[in-house]
Amino acid sequence: MSSIQVKRPITIKVIMTEEFRKQILDETSESLKKNEDIFAQAEDMYEKTKKSGASHSDLTNIRKQLDFERTRLSDLKKDMEVKMNAFKNVPEGQEIVFRVLEGPVDVKEGDDFKKILHGAEIVVKDWKVIELRGL
């Protein structure tokens, strides 16, 4: 019997634990700090460029890009803070969607395509896979 391979969503769910919560919050805080540090370095480079006698046109273009990045970083920070607060409020033991990935699945004649499209789930607790669903 012939088959074809298609991609379908694979939902990664986690069972909330204090260890997982701490790790995600720490990683998110670290990511925010790195982004802020990178932006501060860009601001310093702008000031050095300004002092080096760059043209007004170049400085204007750099300033526009920095302003755009400041807005993007501010939006990212707000989004990450919302997500951090959401993680703080998830009760221990509750199952939540963490990510959705794509993965291949073989489809052959007679398969229930609706079931295939609903995708698979991987349930993780403290980064250990504890259950596979919808395979």
N, C-alpha and C positions, 0 to 999 in steps of 0.2 A: 504494500500500500504506500502511495506517495504521500509526502508531507512537505510543509513549507515552514520556515522559521520566521516568526514575527516578534516584535518587541512588545512588551506589556509592562504596566507599572508594577513595581514591587514596593510595597509599603513597609518601611522599617518602623516598628513600634518598640517603645521601651517601657519597662515597668519601673516606675520611679522609685529610687532608693536615695538615701541621704548621700551615699558615695557618688552616685551618678549626678545628683543635683549639684554637689560641691564641685565636681569636675567641670560640668558645663558652665556653671557660674564663673569659675576661675578662668576657664578658657575664653569666655566672652569678655570678661574684664581685661584680660591680657591683650586680646585682639583690639579692643577699644583703645587701650594705652598705646599699642604699636601704631595704630592709625593716627592718633594725636601726635606722637613723636615724629612720624613721617611728615605730617603737615607742618610741624614746627621747623623741621629741617628745610622744608621748601620755603617757608617764610624767611629763614635765615639766608638762604641762597638768593632770594629776591633782594634782600637788603644789601648783600654783597654785590650783586649785579648792579643795583642802583648806584652804589658808591664807585663802581668801576667805570662809570661814564657811559653806560649803555644808552642807546637812543630812546627817545620818548615813546616811539612806536613799539619798540621791543618791550619796554617796561609796561606799557598799557596792555599789550597782549599777555604778558606774564601775570599781571594783576588780575585780568579777567579770568585767566585759568585758575589762579589761586582762589578767587572769589567763588568760582564754580565748585572747586574742590572743597572749600569751606562749607558750602551749602550741602554738598553731597555727604560730607563727613557728619554734619549736624543731623541730617536725615537718617543716616546709618546709625548714629549714636542713639537717637530717639527710638528707632526700630529695635535696636539691641536691648535698650533699657526696658521696653515693653515686653520683649521676650524673656528677659531676665526675671522681671516681676511675675510673669506667667509661670515660669519654672519654680519660683519660690513658693507659689501658692498651690502647686499640684500635690495632692496628698500622697504620702508614701504608699506604694503598692498599686497605684492607679496606672493603667496602661494608656500611653499617649502616642500619637504619631510624631515621630522624630524627623523622618525624611521620606521622600519618595524617589526611588531610583527606577531605571528601566533595565529590563533583562529579557533575554531571548526565551521563547517557548516554541516547541514544535506543534504545528496544527496539522491534523489529518482529517480526512473525510469522516463524518460521523461525530466529530468532537462538538461539545456544547460551547459554541463561540462566546456566548454571553458569560459563561463561567470563566473562560480564558481571559476575556477583557476585564473582568473584575480584578484580575491580578492576584499576585501572591503576597503573603505577609511573612515577615521575619520578626519574631518577637525576641527581644534582647533584655537581659537583666544584668546590670553591671558589666556590659560589653560581652557577655556570654550568650550565645544563641540558645534559647530554651525551647523554642517551638517554631515549626515551619507550617504555614497554613496556605491552602488553596493551590497546592502544587498539582 
